[in-house]
Amino acid sequence: MTVINLAVPSPALKTPTSAIRLGDYSNAPQVSSGTVSKQIPTAIVYCEANFSAIDGKTANGLVRQSEKYQILSVIDSQKAGQDSGFVLDKKPNSIPIVRSLADALMHAGDVPDYFIFGIAPSSGMLSTHERALVLEAIGFGMNIVNGLHEFLNDDPEFVAASTSNGVELIDVRKPRDKKDLHQFSDRIAEVTCPRIAVLGTDCAIGKRTTATILTSALNDRGLKAVLVGTGQTGLMQGARYGVALDAVPSQFCSGEMEAAVVKAFEGEDPDIIVVEGQGALSHPAYSTSSFILRGSRPQAVILQHAPRRAHRCDFEQMAMPTPASEINLIEVFGDTKVIGLTINHENMTGDDVDKAITLFETELGVPVTDALTKPSERLVQMVFAAFPDLERKLIATTQ
Protein backbone atom coordinates (compact mmCIF):
# COMPACT_ATOMS: atom_id res chain seq x y z
CA MET A 1 0.00 0.00 0.00
CA THR A 2 1.31 3.44 -0.88
CA VAL A 3 2.13 5.54 2.18
CA ILE A 4 0.44 8.94 2.10
CA ASN A 5 1.63 11.81 4.26
CA LEU A 6 -1.60 13.15 5.70
CA ALA A 7 -0.01 15.87 7.79
CA VAL A 8 0.75 18.28 4.98
CA PRO A 9 -1.39 18.50 1.84
CA SER A 10 0.79 17.84 -1.16
CA PRO A 11 0.91 20.09 -4.18
CA ALA A 12 -0.69 18.85 -7.38
CA LEU A 13 -0.43 15.08 -7.23
CA LYS A 14 -2.11 14.67 -10.60
CA THR A 15 -3.21 16.77 -13.48
CA PRO A 16 -6.94 17.40 -13.86
CA THR A 17 -9.01 15.13 -16.02
CA SER A 18 -10.66 16.41 -19.17
CA ALA A 19 -13.25 19.13 -18.66
CA ILE A 20 -16.84 18.04 -18.26
CA ARG A 21 -19.72 20.27 -19.31
CA LEU A 22 -23.01 20.10 -17.47
CA GLY A 23 -25.20 17.46 -19.06
CA ASP A 24 -22.51 16.24 -21.48
CA TYR A 25 -21.76 12.65 -20.58
CA SER A 26 -21.33 11.29 -24.09
CA ASN A 27 -17.91 9.89 -23.24
CA ALA A 28 -18.84 8.50 -19.82
CA PRO A 29 -17.33 5.05 -19.25
CA GLN A 30 -19.61 2.14 -18.40
CA VAL A 31 -19.13 0.49 -15.02
CA SER A 32 -21.06 0.01 -11.80
CA SER A 33 -19.87 0.94 -8.30
CA GLY A 34 -17.82 -1.78 -6.70
CA THR A 35 -16.39 -3.08 -9.98
CA VAL A 36 -12.62 -2.69 -10.13
CA SER A 37 -11.52 -0.91 -13.28
CA LYS A 38 -8.53 1.18 -14.28
CA GLN A 39 -10.48 2.80 -17.09
CA ILE A 40 -12.59 5.15 -15.02
CA PRO A 41 -11.62 7.72 -12.38
CA THR A 42 -11.72 6.83 -8.72
CA ALA A 43 -13.68 8.82 -6.15
CA ILE A 44 -14.52 9.10 -2.49
CA VAL A 45 -17.89 10.47 -1.45
CA TYR A 46 -18.42 12.79 1.51
CA CYS A 47 -21.72 12.25 3.33
CA GLU A 48 -21.06 13.04 7.00
CA ALA A 49 -24.01 12.17 9.28
CA ASN A 50 -26.32 11.71 6.29
CA PHE A 51 -25.52 8.45 4.52
CA SER A 52 -28.71 6.39 3.92
CA ALA A 53 -30.73 9.42 5.07
CA ILE A 54 -32.80 11.78 2.93
CA ASP A 55 -30.15 14.52 2.62
CA GLY A 56 -27.59 11.88 1.66
CA LYS A 57 -29.45 11.01 -1.53
CA THR A 58 -26.50 11.93 -3.77
CA ALA A 59 -24.14 9.57 -1.94
CA ASN A 60 -26.87 6.93 -1.74
CA GLY A 61 -27.40 7.07 -5.49
CA LEU A 62 -23.70 6.91 -6.32
CA VAL A 63 -23.21 3.88 -4.12
CA ARG A 64 -26.12 2.10 -5.77
CA GLN A 65 -25.06 2.87 -9.33
CA SER A 66 -22.33 4.88 -11.02
CA GLU A 67 -21.12 4.69 -14.59
CA LYS A 68 -18.83 7.68 -14.30
CA TYR A 69 -16.83 7.10 -11.13
CA GLN A 70 -15.35 4.12 -9.30
CA ILE A 71 -16.58 4.78 -5.76
CA LEU A 72 -13.90 3.70 -3.27
CA SER A 73 -15.47 4.71 0.03
CA VAL A 74 -18.03 6.94 1.74
CA ILE A 75 -17.14 9.35 4.55
CA ASP A 76 -19.65 9.27 7.44
CA SER A 77 -18.21 8.96 10.94
CA GLN A 78 -21.58 7.91 12.39
CA LYS A 79 -21.65 4.74 10.27
CA ALA A 80 -17.92 4.12 9.93
CA GLY A 81 -16.83 0.50 9.69
CA GLN A 82 -19.95 -0.68 7.88
CA ASP A 83 -20.48 -1.76 4.29
CA SER A 84 -22.37 0.98 2.42
CA GLY A 85 -24.42 -1.45 0.35
CA PHE A 86 -25.55 -3.32 3.43
CA VAL A 87 -26.52 -0.10 5.19
CA LEU A 88 -28.59 1.03 2.20
CA ASP A 89 -30.18 -2.17 0.90
CA LYS A 90 -28.94 -5.07 3.03
CA LYS A 91 -26.77 -6.06 0.06
CA PRO A 92 -22.99 -5.78 0.65
CA ASN A 93 -21.08 -4.06 -2.16
CA SER A 94 -17.51 -3.84 -0.71
CA ILE A 95 -17.64 -0.03 -0.61
CA PRO A 96 -16.78 0.78 3.01
CA ILE A 97 -17.96 3.70 5.11
CA VAL A 98 -14.98 5.44 6.73
CA ARG A 99 -14.61 7.99 9.48
CA SER A 100 -12.69 10.80 7.80
CA LEU A 101 -10.86 12.04 4.74
CA ALA A 102 -7.64 10.69 6.23
CA ASP A 103 -9.19 7.24 6.58
CA ALA A 104 -10.54 7.41 3.03
CA LEU A 105 -7.07 8.17 1.68
CA MET A 106 -5.49 5.39 3.71
CA HIS A 107 -8.10 2.92 2.45
CA ALA A 108 -7.53 4.02 -1.16
CA GLY A 109 -3.78 3.55 -0.89
CA ASP A 110 -3.30 6.47 -3.28
CA VAL A 111 -4.93 9.82 -3.87
CA PRO A 112 -8.30 9.26 -5.62
CA ASP A 113 -9.08 11.28 -8.71
CA TYR A 114 -12.21 12.90 -7.28
CA PHE A 115 -13.72 14.08 -4.02
CA ILE A 116 -17.51 14.12 -4.42
CA PHE A 117 -19.68 16.19 -2.10
CA GLY A 118 -22.50 13.71 -1.58
CA ILE A 119 -24.92 15.61 0.64
CA ALA A 120 -27.90 17.53 -0.76
CA PRO A 121 -29.02 19.83 2.09
CA SER A 122 -32.06 22.02 1.61
CA SER A 123 -29.83 25.10 1.98
CA GLY A 124 -27.67 23.98 -0.94
CA MET A 125 -24.67 25.62 0.75
CA LEU A 126 -21.40 24.52 2.36
CA SER A 127 -20.85 24.89 6.10
CA THR A 128 -17.60 26.37 7.43
CA HIS A 129 -16.31 22.88 8.28
CA GLU A 130 -17.24 21.57 4.84
CA ARG A 131 -15.43 24.44 3.12
CA ALA A 132 -12.28 23.55 5.02
CA LEU A 133 -12.64 19.87 4.12
CA VAL A 134 -13.10 20.59 0.41
CA LEU A 135 -10.03 22.84 0.48
CA GLU A 136 -8.11 20.02 2.19
CA ALA A 137 -9.16 17.60 -0.56
CA ILE A 138 -8.00 20.11 -3.19
CA GLY A 139 -4.69 20.36 -1.36
CA PHE A 140 -4.19 16.62 -1.73
CA GLY A 141 -4.71 16.94 -5.48
CA MET A 142 -8.28 15.73 -5.86
CA ASN A 143 -10.68 17.17 -8.40
CA ILE A 144 -13.94 18.25 -6.78
CA VAL A 145 -17.46 17.27 -7.88
CA ASN A 146 -19.98 19.63 -6.33
CA GLY A 147 -23.74 19.21 -6.63
CA LEU A 148 -24.77 22.14 -4.46
CA HIS A 149 -26.37 25.43 -5.46
CA GLU A 150 -23.17 27.11 -4.19
CA PHE A 151 -20.81 27.12 -7.17
CA LEU A 152 -17.14 26.62 -6.31
CA ASN A 153 -16.01 28.19 -9.58
CA ASP A 154 -17.57 31.48 -8.42
CA ASP A 155 -15.61 31.47 -5.15
CA PRO A 156 -12.14 33.12 -5.36
CA GLU A 157 -10.73 30.97 -2.54
CA PHE A 158 -11.67 27.70 -4.24
CA VAL A 159 -10.57 28.94 -7.65
CA ALA A 160 -7.17 29.97 -6.29
CA ALA A 161 -6.72 26.64 -4.51
CA SER A 162 -7.70 24.61 -7.58
CA THR A 163 -5.36 26.61 -9.79
CA SER A 164 -2.38 26.22 -7.48
CA ASN A 165 -2.99 22.48 -7.12
CA GLY A 166 -3.82 21.82 -10.76
CA VAL A 167 -7.26 20.33 -10.14
CA GLU A 168 -10.72 20.84 -11.61
CA LEU A 169 -13.84 22.14 -9.89
CA ILE A 170 -17.00 20.63 -11.38
CA ASP A 171 -20.21 22.45 -10.41
CA VAL A 172 -22.79 19.96 -11.64
CA ARG A 173 -25.74 22.27 -11.10
CA LYS A 174 -24.26 25.33 -12.75
CA PRO A 175 -26.31 26.11 -15.87
CA ARG A 176 -24.89 27.35 -19.14
CA ASP A 177 -24.91 31.04 -20.01
CA LYS A 178 -28.39 32.37 -20.75
CA LYS A 179 -27.46 32.88 -24.38
CA ASP A 180 -26.96 29.11 -24.65
CA LEU A 181 -30.18 28.08 -22.90
CA HIS A 182 -33.28 26.90 -24.75
CA GLN A 183 -36.81 28.18 -24.63
CA PHE A 184 -39.66 25.81 -25.36
CA SER A 185 -40.10 25.33 -29.12
CA ASP A 186 -42.56 22.40 -29.41
CA ARG A 187 -39.83 20.29 -31.00
CA ILE A 188 -40.92 17.67 -28.47
CA ALA A 189 -43.60 16.79 -31.04
CA GLU A 190 -40.80 15.38 -33.21
CA VAL A 191 -40.00 12.76 -30.56
CA THR A 192 -42.01 9.79 -31.76
CA CYS A 193 -41.03 7.18 -29.18
CA PRO A 194 -42.94 6.80 -25.89
CA ARG A 195 -41.86 9.01 -23.00
CA ILE A 196 -42.40 8.03 -19.37
CA ALA A 197 -41.74 10.39 -16.44
CA VAL A 198 -41.12 8.98 -12.96
CA LEU A 199 -42.69 11.52 -10.59
CA GLY A 200 -43.38 11.40 -6.86
CA THR A 201 -45.44 12.62 -3.94
CA ASP A 202 -42.42 14.29 -2.30
CA CYS A 203 -38.77 15.12 -2.86
CA ALA A 204 -36.02 12.58 -2.02
CA ILE A 205 -38.47 9.71 -2.33
CA GLY A 206 -36.74 7.44 -4.86
CA LYS A 207 -37.76 8.77 -8.26
CA ARG A 208 -34.24 8.62 -9.67
CA THR A 209 -33.63 5.13 -8.31
CA THR A 210 -36.85 3.82 -9.81
CA ALA A 211 -36.13 5.54 -13.14
CA THR A 212 -32.66 4.00 -13.22
CA ILE A 213 -33.92 0.51 -12.42
CA LEU A 214 -36.71 0.81 -15.01
CA THR A 215 -34.30 1.97 -17.73
CA SER A 216 -31.89 -0.85 -16.97
CA ALA A 217 -34.69 -3.44 -16.92
CA LEU A 218 -36.03 -2.32 -20.30
CA ASN A 219 -32.56 -2.48 -21.82
CA ASP A 220 -32.03 -5.93 -20.33
CA ARG A 221 -35.22 -7.10 -22.02
CA GLY A 222 -33.82 -6.02 -25.40
CA LEU A 223 -35.39 -2.61 -25.89
CA LYS A 224 -33.33 0.53 -26.28
CA ALA A 225 -34.24 2.75 -23.33
CA VAL A 226 -32.55 6.06 -22.54
CA LEU A 227 -32.69 7.86 -19.19
CA VAL A 228 -32.85 11.66 -19.18
CA GLY A 229 -31.60 13.02 -15.86
CA THR A 230 -33.03 16.13 -14.24
CA GLY A 231 -30.93 16.46 -11.07
CA GLN A 232 -27.36 16.57 -9.91
CA THR A 233 -27.16 12.97 -8.72
CA GLY A 234 -28.29 11.45 -12.00
CA LEU A 235 -25.74 13.54 -13.87
CA MET A 236 -23.01 12.49 -11.45
CA GLN A 237 -23.97 8.85 -11.94
CA GLY A 238 -23.31 9.24 -15.64
CA ALA A 239 -26.60 10.10 -17.35
CA ARG A 240 -25.65 11.00 -20.93
CA TYR A 241 -28.57 13.37 -21.37
CA GLY A 242 -30.16 15.77 -18.96
CA VAL A 243 -29.99 19.01 -17.03
CA ALA A 244 -29.96 20.01 -13.36
CA LEU A 245 -33.35 21.60 -13.74
CA ASP A 246 -33.65 23.30 -10.35
CA ALA A 247 -30.71 25.59 -11.15
CA VAL A 248 -32.05 26.82 -14.51
CA PRO A 249 -33.91 30.19 -14.67
CA SER A 250 -37.63 29.45 -14.86
CA GLN A 251 -38.01 31.07 -18.29
CA PHE A 252 -35.81 28.34 -19.76
CA CYS A 253 -36.80 25.27 -17.71
CA SER A 254 -39.38 23.85 -20.10
CA GLY A 255 -37.10 24.53 -23.05
CA GLU A 256 -34.07 22.93 -21.42
CA MET A 257 -36.17 19.89 -20.50
CA GLU A 258 -37.48 19.64 -24.05
CA ALA A 259 -34.00 20.08 -25.53
CA ALA A 260 -32.57 17.28 -23.37
CA VAL A 261 -35.28 14.85 -24.49
CA VAL A 262 -34.94 15.85 -28.15
CA LYS A 263 -31.16 15.42 -27.94
CA ALA A 264 -31.58 11.94 -26.43
CA PHE A 265 -34.03 11.00 -29.16
CA GLU A 266 -31.83 12.27 -31.98
CA GLY A 267 -28.63 10.89 -30.49
CA GLU A 268 -29.83 7.41 -29.59
CA ASP A 269 -32.93 6.61 -31.70
CA PRO A 270 -34.40 4.86 -28.65
CA ASP A 271 -37.50 2.71 -28.32
CA ILE A 272 -38.47 4.59 -25.16
CA ILE A 273 -37.26 7.54 -23.07
CA VAL A 274 -37.49 7.58 -19.27
CA VAL A 275 -37.44 11.01 -17.62
CA GLU A 276 -36.32 11.37 -14.00
CA GLY A 277 -38.70 13.41 -11.85
CA GLN A 278 -37.94 16.11 -9.30
CA GLY A 279 -39.86 17.28 -6.23
CA ALA A 280 -43.62 16.77 -6.49
CA LEU A 281 -46.21 18.57 -8.56
CA SER A 282 -48.29 19.28 -5.45
CA HIS A 283 -45.34 20.52 -3.39
CA PRO A 284 -45.43 24.32 -3.00
CA ALA A 285 -41.66 24.55 -2.47
CA TYR A 286 -40.72 23.04 -5.82
CA SER A 287 -41.79 23.80 -9.38
CA THR A 288 -39.57 21.35 -11.25
CA SER A 289 -42.27 18.70 -11.73
CA SER A 290 -44.39 21.19 -13.65
CA PHE A 291 -41.51 21.97 -16.00
CA ILE A 292 -40.81 18.26 -16.51
CA LEU A 293 -44.42 17.68 -17.50
CA ARG A 294 -44.52 20.73 -19.76
CA GLY A 295 -41.12 20.24 -21.37
CA SER A 296 -41.01 16.46 -21.89
CA ARG A 297 -44.75 16.01 -22.51
CA PRO A 298 -44.75 12.38 -21.26
CA GLN A 299 -47.48 10.08 -22.50
CA ALA A 300 -47.28 8.17 -19.21
CA VAL A 301 -46.17 8.66 -15.61
CA ILE A 302 -45.08 6.25 -12.88
CA LEU A 303 -45.64 7.72 -9.42
CA GLN A 304 -43.35 7.05 -6.44
CA HIS A 305 -44.85 7.18 -2.94
CA ALA A 306 -43.67 6.50 0.64
CA PRO A 307 -46.68 5.18 2.60
CA ARG A 308 -45.00 5.58 6.00
CA ARG A 309 -43.78 9.13 5.43
CA ALA A 310 -46.00 11.33 7.60
CA HIS A 311 -44.96 14.73 6.29
CA ARG A 312 -43.00 16.35 3.49
CA CYS A 313 -39.21 16.45 3.73
CA ASP A 314 -38.09 19.53 5.70
CA PHE A 315 -41.74 20.57 6.22
CA GLU A 316 -43.04 18.87 9.38
CA GLN A 317 -46.24 20.92 9.30
CA MET A 318 -47.07 19.77 5.77
CA ALA A 319 -48.82 16.42 5.50
CA MET A 320 -48.03 14.06 2.62
CA PRO A 321 -50.57 13.94 -0.19
CA THR A 322 -52.37 10.73 -1.00
CA PRO A 323 -51.37 8.92 -4.20
CA ALA A 324 -54.92 9.39 -5.48
CA SER A 325 -54.78 13.17 -5.10
CA GLU A 326 -51.35 13.39 -6.72
CA ILE A 327 -52.44 11.19 -9.62
CA ASN A 328 -55.46 13.39 -10.24
CA LEU A 329 -53.31 16.53 -10.21
CA ILE A 330 -50.70 15.03 -12.57
CA GLU A 331 -53.24 13.75 -15.06
CA VAL A 332 -55.16 17.02 -15.21
CA PHE A 333 -52.11 19.29 -15.29
CA GLY A 334 -50.00 17.19 -17.62
CA ASP A 335 -52.67 15.77 -19.91
CA THR A 336 -51.13 12.36 -19.32
CA LYS A 337 -51.88 9.03 -17.66
CA VAL A 338 -50.40 7.54 -14.48
CA ILE A 339 -49.75 3.90 -15.39
CA GLY A 340 -48.39 2.60 -12.09
CA LEU A 341 -47.33 3.30 -8.51
CA THR A 342 -43.99 2.40 -6.95
CA ILE A 343 -43.41 2.14 -3.21
CA ASN A 344 -40.59 3.66 -1.20
CA HIS A 345 -40.30 1.12 1.63
CA GLU A 346 -38.72 3.41 4.25
CA ASN A 347 -39.83 2.32 7.75
CA MET A 348 -41.68 -0.66 6.26
CA THR A 349 -41.21 -4.42 6.58
CA GLY A 350 -41.58 -6.76 3.65
CA ASP A 351 -45.06 -7.67 4.88
CA ASP A 352 -45.94 -3.96 5.09
CA VAL A 353 -44.89 -3.52 1.46
CA ASP A 354 -46.99 -6.47 0.30
CA LYS A 355 -50.05 -5.12 2.11
CA ALA A 356 -49.49 -1.63 0.65
CA ILE A 357 -49.23 -3.08 -2.86
CA THR A 358 -52.53 -4.90 -2.47
CA LEU A 359 -54.23 -1.87 -0.93
CA PHE A 360 -53.11 0.62 -3.58
CA GLU A 361 -53.80 -1.70 -6.51
CA THR A 362 -57.37 -2.06 -5.26
CA GLU A 363 -57.78 1.63 -4.51
CA LEU A 364 -56.11 3.10 -7.60
CA GLY A 365 -56.70 0.45 -10.24
CA VAL A 366 -53.09 0.51 -11.46
CA PRO A 367 -50.20 -1.95 -10.94
CA VAL A 368 -48.06 -1.31 -7.87
CA THR A 369 -44.56 -2.53 -6.94
CA ASP A 370 -41.40 -1.73 -4.98
CA ALA A 371 -38.58 -1.19 -7.46
CA LEU A 372 -35.86 -2.09 -4.96
CA THR A 373 -37.28 -5.22 -3.34
CA LYS A 374 -39.51 -6.72 -6.04
CA PRO A 375 -38.47 -8.13 -9.43
CA SER A 376 -37.82 -5.42 -12.02
CA GLU A 377 -40.04 -7.36 -14.42
CA ARG A 378 -43.01 -5.79 -12.63
CA LEU A 379 -41.86 -2.37 -13.81
CA VAL A 380 -41.40 -3.68 -17.34
CA GLN A 381 -44.94 -5.06 -17.34
CA MET A 382 -46.28 -1.64 -16.31
CA VAL A 383 -44.70 -0.22 -19.44
CA PHE A 384 -45.87 -3.04 -21.71
CA ALA A 385 -49.43 -2.70 -20.43
CA ALA A 386 -49.41 1.00 -21.32
CA PHE A 387 -47.49 0.62 -24.58
CA PRO A 388 -48.29 -2.84 -26.03
CA ASP A 389 -46.55 -1.94 -29.30
CA LEU A 390 -43.23 -2.06 -27.43
CA GLU A 391 -43.81 -5.64 -26.36
CA ARG A 392 -44.94 -6.60 -29.85
CA LYS A 393 -41.79 -5.00 -31.27
CA LEU A 394 -39.64 -6.91 -28.83
CA ILE A 395 -41.33 -10.21 -29.67
CA ALA A 396 -40.94 -9.53 -33.41
CA THR A 397 -37.21 -8.87 -33.10
CA THR A 398 -36.58 -12.07 -31.17
CA GLN A 399 -38.42 -14.37 -33.56
Protein Blocks (a to p, Z undefined) as FASTA:
>chain_A
ZZddfkbccddfbdcdddddehiaklgccddehiacfkbccdddddehkgoiaklmmmmm
mmmocfkbccfbdcdfklgoiafklmmnopaehiacdfblklmmmmnopacfbdcdfbdc
fklpacfklmmmmmmmmmnopacddfbfbdfklpmklmmmmmmnopacddfklccdfklp
ccdehlmmmpmbdcdddddfbehiopmmmmmmmmmmmmmnopacddddfbfklmmnopab
dcdfklgcfklmmmmmmmmmmmmmmmnopabdcdddehjfklmkbcklmmmmmmnopabd
cddddfklmbdehilklccddfklmmmmmmmmnopadfbdcddfehiafklmmmmmmmmm
mmnopacddfklmcfklmmmmmmmmmmmlmmmmmmmmZZ
